[in-house]
Amino acid sequence: MINVNAHAVFSPEGPFKPTTIERRELGPLDVLIEIKYAGICHSDIHCARGEWGPVSYPLVPGHEIAGIVAQVGSEVVKHATGDRVGVGCMVDSCRECDSCHKGEEQYCLRGNTGTYGAIDRYGQYTQGGYSTHIVVTEDFVVRIPDNMELDAAAPLLCAGITTFSPLRHWGAALGKKVAVVGFGGLGHMAVKLAHAMGAEVTVLSQTEKKKEDGLRLGADHYYATGHPETFQALAGSFDLIINTVSAKIEISAYLSLLALDGTLVNVGAPPEPMSVDVFSLIGHRRSFAGSMIGGIRETQEMLDFCAEHGIAPEIEVIAASQIDEAWERVLASDVRYRFVIDISTMGS
């Protein structure tokens, strides 16, 4: 086994503590990555605090990983030592079901293997990117384009692909009107990506305090959902709405903003159920859908698209000692717009 430094939580309440974890020895198809940066995702908080189900502690979160290949197994052909690479929300799948054969490993019928908090095919509990190194099979490692900074690349491995995938699937393009609910880590990426795809983009946020940022980052319009007149003014307006909020909202109110045959896609994952008034759907043949991350092929497509269009998340780089503070700021919506951990501050 390979011993590496990490920061872990030992209970739902935290706090983070330095620790040492074990990574498996390289198999023939494995890649050892020296992690340079790891993004902080709201999902890390949900998982670590047991809001999405039971957790085994200690837990090392982190599924937005950017780094350099340090070593490869004897049969690896996709990556070489020194390559700039990334790892997202999953590190394996069954690779045999229909979903996997279609390149949609995130929807593996047997369940994909999460980057942390899962049991892998070797019977080990997976630990994430708040650590100095990780071992991943080559098929679940993506290439980071040369013109993309590693710290900015890290959040694309979740925030980027989580918004890119539904925008692509539901056809965000020139002539389409797209609304983004929430303007945080996911929301600001959805705006940048939808704008680059040619859509007319509207931000729907509780207040107008981020309006200047929204318009600067690619939105054509920005409305405060805290104003009752907003829902009246925008009724029946949008072809596609991407809901990035990880809290319970009044879904039926947002469905009323869809045009004929429009779709509201949930990518935010609140821990409690949300109810839907079916009449909000049937009246205008509207759809309410959900979307996870993308498959490995689509994740690479997203990275290449971002590199081609000069798209990068707005980030604040922090030291490992600041993770607890950063988590509290995420919960308080006090980040513009994604925290990224400089793993060099974790020690070697």
SULZINOR-V949462 format. One record per residue. N is the residue number from 1. RES is the residue in one small letter. SS is DSSP state (H for helix, E for strand, L for the rest). PHI is phi in whole degrees, -180 to 180 (NA if undefined). D_FIRST is the distance of its C-alpha to the first C-alpha in whole Angstrom. Layout:
{{N | RES | SS | PHI | D_FIRST} {N | RES | SS | PHI | D_FIRST}}
//
This chain:
{{1 | m | L | NA | 0} {2 | i | E | -108 | 4} {3 | n | E | -90 | 6} {4 | v | E | -135 | 10} {5 | n | E | -79 | 13} {6 | a | E | -155 | 15} {7 | h | E | -118 | 18} {8 | a | E | -132 | 19} {9 | v | E | -101 | 22} {10 | f | L | -112 | 22} {11 | s | L | -163 | 25} {12 | p | L | -60 | 27} {13 | e | L | -85 | 29} {14 | g | L | 74 | 27} {15 | p | L | -83 | 27} {16 | f | E | -74 | 23} {17 | k | E | -135 | 22} {18 | p | E | -64 | 19} {19 | t | E | -155 | 16} {20 | t | E | -122 | 12} {21 | i | E | -124 | 10} {22 | e | E | -105 | 6} {23 | r | E | -110 | 6} {24 | r | L | -68 | 5} {25 | e | L | -65 | 5} {26 | l | L | -65 | 9} {27 | g | L | -87 | 11} {28 | p | L | -59 | 15} {29 | l | L | -110 | 16} {30 | d | E | -95 | 13} {31 | v | E | -126 | 14} {32 | l | E | -95 | 12} {33 | i | E | -112 | 15} {34 | e | E | -84 | 16} {35 | i | E | -77 | 18} {36 | k | E | -100 | 21} {37 | y | E | -143 | 23} {38 | a | E | -137 | 22} {39 | g | E | -77 | 26} {40 | i | L | -103 | 27} {41 | c | L | -112 | 28} {42 | h | H | -58 | 30} {43 | s | H | -60 | 28} {44 | d | H | -57 | 25} {45 | i | H | -70 | 28} {46 | h | H | -54 | 29} {47 | c | H | -67 | 26} {48 | a | H | -63 | 25} {49 | r | L | -94 | 28} {50 | g | L | 73 | 28} {51 | e | L | -78 | 31} {52 | w | L | -112 | 30} {53 | g | L | 133 | 28} {54 | p | L | -60 | 26} {55 | v | L | -129 | 23} {56 | s | L | -97 | 20} {57 | y | L | -108 | 19} {58 | p | L | -73 | 18} {59 | l | E | -123 | 18} {60 | v | L | -106 | 17} {61 | p | L | -77 | 20} {62 | g | L | 113 | 21} {63 | h | L | -132 | 21} {64 | e | L | -127 | 23} {65 | i | E | -116 | 21} {66 | a | E | -129 | 22} {67 | g | E | -168 | 20} {68 | i | E | -123 | 20} {69 | v | E | -68 | 18} {70 | a | E | -96 | 16} {71 | q | E | -163 | 14} {72 | v | E | -129 | 15} {73 | g | L | -71 | 15} {74 | s | L | -66 | 17} {75 | e | L | -112 | 19} {76 | v | L | -72 | 19} {77 | v | L | -122 | 23} {78 | k | L | -88 | 24} {79 | h | L | -140 | 22} {80 | a | L | -136 | 21} {81 | t | L | -54 | 20} {82 | g | L | 95 | 22} {83 | d | L | -66 | 23} {84 | r | E | -91 | 24} {85 | v | E | -139 | 22} {86 | g | E | -140 | 22} {87 | v | E | -135 | 20} {88 | g | L | -105 | 23} {89 | c | L | -81 | 23} {90 | m | E | -138 | 21} {91 | v | E | -122 | 18} {92 | d | E | -175 | 19} {93 | s | L | -156 | 22} {94 | c | L | -70 | 24} {95 | r | L | 66 | 25} {96 | e | L | -123 | 28} {97 | c | L | -80 | 31} {98 | d | H | -60 | 34} {99 | s | H | -62 | 32} {100 | c | H | -64 | 29} {101 | h | H | -65 | 31} {102 | k | L | -85 | 34} {103 | g | L | 79 | 31} {104 | e | L | -115 | 31} {105 | e | H | -60 | 27} {106 | q | H | -64 | 28} {107 | y | H | -108 | 30} {108 | c | L | -48 | 28} {109 | l | L | -68 | 30} {110 | r | L | -99 | 27} {111 | g | L | 94 | 26} {112 | n | L | -71 | 23} {113 | t | E | -96 | 20} {114 | g | E | -66 | 20} {115 | t | L | -64 | 18} {116 | y | L | -144 | 18} {117 | g | L | 74 | 19} {118 | a | L | -131 | 18} {119 | i | E | -102 | 17} {120 | d | L | -87 | 15} {121 | r | L | -68 | 16} {122 | y | L | -95 | 13} {123 | g | L | 81 | 14} {124 | q | L | -99 | 12} {125 | y | E | -81 | 14} {126 | t | L | -74 | 14} {127 | q | L | -126 | 14} {128 | g | L | -92 | 16} {129 | g | L | -88 | 17} {130 | y | L | -78 | 18} {131 | s | E | -157 | 15} {132 | t | L | -85 | 15} {133 | h | E | -146 | 12} {134 | i | E | -147 | 12} {135 | v | E | -112 | 11} {136 | v | E | -138 | 14} {137 | t | E | -62 | 16} {138 | e | H | -58 | 18} {139 | d | H | -69 | 21} {140 | f | H | -114 | 20} {141 | v | L | -114 | 20} {142 | v | E | -111 | 24} {143 | r | E | -90 | 26} {144 | i | L | -95 | 27} {145 | p | L | -56 | 31} {146 | d | L | -63 | 31} {147 | n | L | -90 | 34} {148 | m | L | -118 | 32} {149 | e | L | -69 | 31} {150 | l | H | -64 | 27} {151 | d | H | -66 | 28} {152 | a | H | -75 | 31} {153 | a | H | -70 | 29} {154 | a | H | -53 | 26} {155 | p | H | -66 | 28} {156 | l | H | -66 | 30} {157 | l | H | -72 | 27} {158 | c | L | -131 | 28} {159 | a | H | -58 | 31} {160 | g | H | -69 | 32} {161 | i | H | -72 | 32} {162 | t | H | -64 | 33} {163 | t | H | -96 | 36} {164 | f | H | -61 | 36} {165 | s | H | -60 | 36} {166 | p | H | -69 | 39} {167 | l | H | -62 | 41} {168 | r | H | -68 | 40} {169 | h | H | -64 | 41} {170 | w | L | -98 | 44} {171 | g | L | 77 | 45} {172 | a | L | -63 | 46} {173 | a | L | -167 | 48} {174 | l | L | -55 | 51} {175 | g | L | 93 | 54} {176 | k | L | -100 | 51} {177 | k | E | -105 | 52} {178 | v | E | -118 | 48} {179 | a | E | -113 | 48} {180 | v | E | -119 | 44} {181 | v | E | -90 | 44} {182 | g | L | 91 | 43} {183 | f | L | -132 | 42} {184 | g | L | -115 | 38} {185 | g | H | -59 | 35} {186 | l | H | -75 | 36} {187 | g | H | -62 | 39} {188 | h | H | -69 | 40} {189 | m | H | -72 | 37} {190 | a | H | -60 | 40} {191 | v | H | -64 | 43} {192 | k | H | -61 | 42} {193 | l | H | -70 | 40} {194 | a | H | -62 | 44} {195 | h | H | -62 | 46} {196 | a | H | -66 | 44} {197 | m | L | -79 | 45} {198 | g | L | 101 | 48} {199 | a | L | -76 | 49} {200 | e | E | -85 | 51} {201 | v | E | -113 | 49} {202 | t | E | -123 | 50} {203 | v | E | -96 | 48} {204 | l | E | -117 | 48} {205 | s | E | -124 | 47} {206 | q | L | -60 | 49} {207 | t | L | -131 | 50} {208 | e | L | -99 | 51} {209 | k | L | -68 | 49} {210 | k | L | -108 | 47} {211 | k | H | -59 | 50} {212 | e | H | -60 | 50} {213 | d | H | -63 | 46} {214 | g | H | -57 | 47} {215 | l | H | -69 | 49} {216 | r | H | -67 | 48} {217 | l | L | -90 | 45} {218 | g | L | 131 | 47} {219 | a | L | -73 | 48} {220 | d | L | -87 | 52} {221 | h | E | -143 | 53} {222 | y | E | -146 | 52} {223 | y | E | -127 | 53} {224 | a | E | -92 | 52} {225 | t | L | -75 | 52} {226 | g | L | -73 | 53} {227 | h | L | -93 | 57} {228 | p | L | -56 | 58} {229 | e | H | -70 | 60} {230 | t | H | -59 | 57} {231 | f | H | -69 | 57} {232 | q | H | -71 | 60} {233 | a | H | -68 | 60} {234 | l | L | -105 | 57} {235 | a | L | -55 | 58} {236 | g | L | 70 | 57} {237 | s | L | -93 | 56} {238 | f | E | -112 | 53} {239 | d | E | -80 | 51} {240 | l | E | -148 | 48} {241 | i | E | -123 | 46} {242 | i | E | -105 | 42} {243 | n | E | -95 | 42} {244 | t | L | -99 | 39} {245 | v | L | -78 | 39} {246 | s | L | -96 | 37} {247 | a | L | -127 | 40} {248 | k | L | -68 | 43} {249 | i | L | -128 | 46} {250 | e | L | -83 | 49} {251 | i | H | -58 | 48} {252 | s | H | -61 | 51} {253 | a | H | -65 | 53} {254 | y | H | -75 | 50} {255 | l | H | -62 | 51} {256 | s | L | -66 | 55} {257 | l | L | -86 | 54} {258 | l | E | -81 | 53} {259 | a | E | -78 | 56} {260 | l | E | -55 | 57} {261 | d | E | 67 | 53} {262 | g | E | -75 | 51} {263 | t | E | -132 | 48} {264 | l | E | -105 | 46} {265 | v | E | -112 | 42} {266 | n | E | -91 | 40} {267 | v | L | -114 | 36} {268 | g | L | -70 | 36} {269 | a | L | -129 | 35} {270 | p | L | -67 | 37} {271 | p | L | -71 | 36} {272 | e | L | -106 | 39} {273 | p | L | -65 | 41} {274 | m | L | -123 | 44} {275 | s | L | -97 | 47} {276 | v | L | -130 | 49} {277 | d | L | -81 | 53} {278 | v | L | -59 | 53} {279 | f | H | -68 | 57} {280 | s | H | -70 | 55} {281 | l | H | -96 | 53} {282 | i | H | -75 | 56} {283 | g | L | -64 | 59} {284 | h | L | -131 | 57} {285 | r | L | 52 | 55} {286 | r | L | -86 | 52} {287 | s | E | -127 | 48} {288 | f | E | -118 | 46} {289 | a | E | -132 | 42} {290 | g | E | -132 | 39} {291 | s | L | -150 | 36} {292 | m | L | -98 | 32} {293 | i | L | -76 | 30} {294 | g | L | -103 | 31} {295 | g | L | -74 | 29} {296 | i | H | -64 | 27} {297 | r | H | -61 | 30} {298 | e | H | -71 | 32} {299 | t | H | -63 | 29} {300 | q | H | -65 | 30} {301 | e | H | -60 | 33} {302 | m | H | -63 | 33} {303 | l | H | -61 | 32} {304 | d | H | -66 | 34} {305 | f | H | -63 | 37} {306 | c | H | -64 | 36} {307 | a | H | -64 | 36} {308 | e | H | -65 | 39} {309 | h | H | -100 | 41} {310 | g | L | 65 | 39} {311 | i | L | -95 | 38} {312 | a | L | -146 | 36} {313 | p | L | -71 | 35} {314 | e | L | -84 | 37} {315 | i | E | -126 | 34} {316 | e | E | -127 | 33} {317 | v | E | -83 | 30} {318 | i | E | -128 | 29} {319 | a | L | -85 | 27} {320 | a | H | -59 | 24} {321 | s | H | -69 | 26} {322 | q | H | -102 | 29} {323 | i | H | -61 | 27} {324 | d | H | -59 | 29} {325 | e | H | -63 | 32} {326 | a | H | -63 | 31} {327 | w | H | -61 | 31} {328 | e | H | -64 | 34} {329 | r | H | -70 | 36} {330 | v | H | -62 | 34} {331 | l | H | -64 | 36} {332 | a | L | -93 | 39} {333 | s | L | 56 | 39} {334 | d | L | -108 | 39} {335 | v | L | -148 | 37} {336 | r | L | -130 | 38} {337 | y | L | -136 | 36} {338 | r | E | -151 | 33} {339 | f | E | -82 | 30} {340 | v | E | -131 | 28} {341 | i | E | -86 | 25} {342 | d | E | -81 | 25} {343 | i | H | -69 | 21} {344 | s | H | -63 | 22} {345 | t | H | -81 | 23} {346 | m | H | -91 | 20} {347 | g | L | 90 | 19} {348 | s | L | -119 | 17}}
//
